[in-house]
Amino acid sequence: MSASSATLAPLPALHIGQYTIPVPIIQGGMGVRVSGNRLASAVANEGGVGIIATVALSLASKYYKKGKDYYQANVKALIDELQLSQEASPGGIIGTNCMVAIRDFEAMVRTSVEHGAHMIISGAGLPLRLPEFAASRPSTALVPIISSLRAARLLAARWRKLYRRLPDAILFEDPNTAGGHLGIRRNQLFSEEYSSEQVVPQLAEWSRAEYGDEIPIISAGGIWNRSDIDRALSLGAKGVQMASRFLCTYECDAHPRFKQAFIDAKESDVVIVDSPAGLPGRALNTPFTRSLFHGGRVASKCFATCLDACTCREEKDAFCIAEALHRAQQGDMERGLIFTGTNGVRHTHMSHVRDIFRELLTGEGSEEGAAA
Ligand SMILES: Cc1cc2nc3c(=O)[nH]c(=O)nc-3n(C[C@H](O)[C@H](O)[C@H](O)COP(=O)(O)O)c2cc1C
């Protein structure tokens, strides 16, 4: 069978809160403007959920003036991104990613809700107060990212008791494959215990037994092609979140040199760094990480006070993560830090978001299809 004639069974729609998502794919939020309005609207136009990452969104905006009013600038930049994405995808489902660990978490949630975000995905800490900050628009779906069944239980019970609402979905991110900050300690990495294979079925069973399947489980981390999606659904997930797959799209909001770095990278170029957020992070091996590993001085001056707790600001023994990620997003491949999932290095060429969806839905143009 040729690649172009490959056919696949339709994927089931995903129901989260009041939304029916025609294609059960959520695009993972990628901070410091790697997923801004362009990527989010392109994904939403294909029937998935487009996610604008809110962390340090202002740095590449007209609102940020170095050292001045970083938080206000983030609010204005987020309003712009939401408006632009809604204009580009009027019928699409567009949400935001708000990290608990950032200082303006509450402001990012409130701004998202007030400016029409359909969904808020929230991790890097347990979003215990998310329903309170999002209360002005109950239709916004709230989706916490968790790293274990224990965390899911705790959060759902807490939200039910305090806010009389449940998470509209729960997203599990596999730290063994996901990109960016990872939700476990470095010494827990690469253990089976925290893998999707173990945790997704536990969560699906818990949702079924305790909540009559009312909380759909979303699987994230290491999802690249249609077989990965089918596998996640067979484990009990109702949908997937994919981030690394969208890095080398024309619509991804980062600089072309940032995207080229993935195309040039090889499998051994995925490394783990210790983020000043106190979490391990998965990144590409670049001059920045090599310098970091050899004790070089790398962007060590805090200039955005983005994180609640930050070893760069407090102990001056790390690097400024906002600055390092921003440099990469702007195309500075010498001094920038590039986050990636284990799959980021599989990119061989640039694509349009539309082509990726076509491949995932029909098999057309897929590696598997081509091999068949
Ligand atoms: C460049 C990059 C930046 C990311 N930034 C964020 C972020 O700001 N907030 C967040 O919750 N997750 C972030 N992530 C994690 C993704 O949203 C996603 O859950 C994860 O990477 C899924 O694994 P995959 O990349 O294998 O698809 C980031 C991932 C990448 C690759």
The ligand as an SDF file (V2000), in Angstrom:
LIG
                    3D

 31 33  0  0  0  0  0  0  0  0999 V2000
   10.0030   23.8180   24.1390 C   0  0  0  0  0  0  0  0  0  0  0  0
    9.0590   23.3080   25.2070 C   0  0  0  0  0  0  0  0  0  0  0  0
    8.5450   24.2030   26.1370 C   0  0  0  0  0  0  0  0  0  0  0  0
    7.6230   23.7690   27.1060 C   0  0  0  0  0  0  0  0  0  0  0  0
    7.0650   24.6810   27.9600 N   0  0  0  0  0  0  0  0  0  0  0  0
    6.0950   24.3020   28.8250 C   0  0  0  0  0  0  0  0  0  0  0  0
    5.4190   25.2700   29.6290 C   0  0  0  0  0  0  0  0  0  0  0  0
    5.6610   26.4660   29.5560 O   0  0  0  0  0  0  0  0  0  0  0  0
    4.4790   24.8100   30.5030 N   0  0  0  0  0  0  0  0  0  0  0  0
    4.1570   23.4670   30.5990 C   0  0  0  0  0  0  0  0  0  0  0  0
    3.2890   23.1070   31.4040 O   0  0  0  0  0  0  0  0  0  0  0  0
    4.7660   22.5390   29.8240 N   0  0  0  0  0  0  0  0  0  0  0  0
    5.7100   22.9310   28.9410 C   0  0  0  0  0  0  0  0  0  0  0  0
    6.2930   21.9900   28.1130 N   0  0  0  0  0  0  0  0  0  0  0  0
    5.7960   20.5810   28.1510 C   0  0  0  0  0  0  0  0  0  0  0  0
    4.7690   20.3250   27.0160 C   0  0  0  0  0  0  0  0  0  0  0  0
    3.6580   21.1590   27.1300 O   0  0  0  0  0  0  0  0  0  0  0  0
    4.2950   18.8640   26.9080 C   0  0  0  0  0  0  0  0  0  0  0  0
    3.4310   18.4810   27.9220 O   0  0  0  0  0  0  0  0  0  0  0  0
    5.3580   17.8250   26.8310 C   0  0  0  0  0  0  0  0  0  0  0  0
    6.4890   18.2930   26.1840 O   0  0  0  0  0  0  0  0  0  0  0  0
    4.7750   16.6240   26.1260 C   0  0  0  0  0  0  0  0  0  0  0  0
    5.7170   15.7830   25.6130 O   0  0  0  0  0  0  0  0  0  0  0  0
    6.1410   15.7900   24.0510 P   0  0  0  0  0  0  0  0  0  0  0  0
    6.9710   17.0250   23.8920 O   0  0  0  0  0  0  0  0  0  0  0  0
    6.9130   14.5270   23.9230 O   0  0  0  0  0  0  0  0  0  0  0  0
    4.9200   15.8210   23.2010 O   0  0  0  0  0  0  0  0  0  0  0  0
    7.2480   22.4030   27.1530 C   0  0  0  0  0  0  0  0  0  0  0  0
    7.8050   21.5010   26.2220 C   0  0  0  0  0  0  0  0  0  0  0  0
    8.6850   21.9370   25.2620 C   0  0  0  0  0  0  0  0  0  0  0  0
    9.2270   20.9530   24.2530 C   0  0  0  0  0  0  0  0  0  0  0  0
  1  2  1  0
  2  3  1  0
  2 30  2  0
  3  4  2  0
  4  5  1  0
  4 28  1  0
  5  6  2  0
  6  7  1  0
  6 13  1  0
  7  8  2  0
  7  9  1  0
  9 10  1  0
 10 11  2  0
 10 12  1  0
 12 13  2  0
 13 14  1  0
 14 15  1  0
 14 28  1  0
 15 16  1  0
 16 17  1  0
 16 18  1  0
 18 19  1  0
 18 20  1  0
 20 21  1  0
 20 22  1  0
 22 23  1  0
 23 24  1  0
 24 25  2  0
 24 26  1  0
 24 27  1  0
 28 29  2  0
 29 30  1  0
 30 31  1  0
M  END
$$$$
